[in-house]
Amino acid sequence: MNSEVLEIFRNNLLIQLGQASNMGLTRKTLLLGAKLAGIPADEDQTRNEVQYLVDADLIVEVQKTLSPENARYRITKAGRDYLATQGLA
């Protein structure tokens, strides 16, 4: 995946999370959304980019009591601000 497609992929992940509820979305759901948008991603790339966005403080993992092994992610204020400044919100 070249840098331009990678940027589109990251933006897509943020847009999906920006439109989701505070319950967040799983990596599998995010991957499905990316594929539906025509982004050639796989599970490893999705895991890596979700971690990149966590490290950038644009998304966070939702703390779950039930089934914590099924991690969900939600967008942060910084992520929403990023989408707004890029005209993507």
C-alpha positions in Angstrom: 0.0 0.0 0.0 1.6 3.3 -1.1 1.5 6.4 1.1 -1.5 7.9 -0.7 -3.6 4.8 -0.3 -2.4 4.5 3.3 -3.6 8.1 4.0 -7.0 7.3 2.5 -7.2 4.1 4.6 -6.4 6.1 7.8 -9.0 8.7 6.9 -11.5 6.0 6.2 -11.0 4.4 9.6 -11.5 7.8 11.3 -14.6 8.6 9.2 -16.1 5.3 10.1 -15.4 5.8 13.8 -16.7 9.4 13.6 -20.0 8.1 12.4 -20.2 5.3 14.9 -21.7 5.4 18.4 -19.6 5.7 21.5 -19.7 1.9 21.7 -17.2 2.0 18.9 -16.4 -0.5 16.2 -14.3 -3.7 16.0 -11.2 -4.0 13.7 -13.2 -6.6 11.6 -16.0 -4.1 11.1 -13.5 -1.4 10.2 -11.8 -3.7 7.7 -15.2 -4.5 6.1 -16.0 -0.8 5.8 -12.6 -0.1 4.2 -13.1 -2.9 1.7 -16.5 -1.6 0.9 -14.9 1.7 0.1 -12.5 0.0 -2.3 -9.4 0.1 -0.1 -7.2 -3.0 -0.6 -6.6 -3.7 3.1 -6.2 -6.9 5.1 -6.4 -7.8 8.8 -2.7 -7.2 9.5 -2.8 -3.7 7.9 -6.0 -2.9 9.8 -4.4 -3.9 13.1 -1.3 -1.8 12.3 -3.2 1.3 11.3 -5.6 1.1 14.2 -2.6 1.0 16.5 -1.0 3.9 14.6 -4.2 5.9 15.2 -4.3 4.9 18.9 -0.6 6.0 19.2 -1.5 9.3 17.6 -4.3 9.8 20.2 -6.9 10.0 17.4 -8.8 6.9 18.6 -8.9 4.9 21.8 -9.9 1.3 22.7 -13.2 1.2 24.5 -12.9 -0.5 27.9 -15.4 -3.4 28.0 -16.4 -5.6 30.9 -18.0 -8.3 28.8 -15.9 -10.0 26.1 -12.8 -7.7 26.4 -11.1 -9.9 23.8 -13.4 -8.4 21.2 -11.8 -5.0 21.2 -13.7 -2.0 20.0 -12.4 1.5 19.2 -13.9 4.9 19.2 -12.8 8.3 17.9 -11.4 10.9 20.3 -11.9 14.7 20.4 -8.5 15.0 18.6 -9.8 12.6 15.9 -13.0 14.6 15.5 -11.0 17.8 15.3 -8.7 16.3 12.6 -11.7 15.2 10.5 -13.2 18.7 10.8 -10.0 20.5 9.8 -9.6 18.2 6.8 -13.2 18.8 5.7 -14.0 15.1 6.3 -16.6 15.5 9.1 
